Amino acid sequence: MYSLNVGLPTAAGRLATDLAREWPTARARPRDEHTLVCKRLGDGPLGRIGSQVRDALAGTPAFEARIDGVDCFETAATGPSPVLYLSVESPPLTALHDRFCEVFDPVEGIEGADYVPHVTVARGGDPETARRLVDREIEPIRWTVESVHVYDADRGEVTRRFSLPA
């Protein structure tokens, strides 16, 4: 399964790791494996997917994104619940997701109108701790998205990188 991901600033990974330490009953993302998925791309030949991504990115400028809080999916669409995450505010990211939904079918329940830009911190622990962490005040993290990449979940590696503006 391939996905189009946005690179994160170091501060985002550090914050996610720190929050996960405060929720020891949950399954945390491994250090340096925090991601911001723009769109799941499905399976298929990498050459074809790469060409579709390049075409869909044409004219896309670099854009701003901001982590502005901690939130929780009480019931995850897939996998263990609850899911604690860093919420991401970026209208250009949402617009890019929508554009990619015209090229790659949206995954029901988590994409299209249901898309919530986020960085997963941890999942499946006790709900009380998750609720307590949602109330945590954080310093916003702002960055400029200057590239996106195609990630191969089966191999656990980045397969293509695209600079913005594309």
Secondary structure by P-SEA (a helix, b strand, c coil): cbbbbbbbcaaaaaaaaaaaaacccccccccccbbbbccccccccaaaaaaaaaaaacccccccccccccccccccccccccbbbbbbbbaaaaaaaaaaaaccccccccccccccccccccccccaaaaaaaaaccccbbbbbbcbbbbbccccccccccccccc
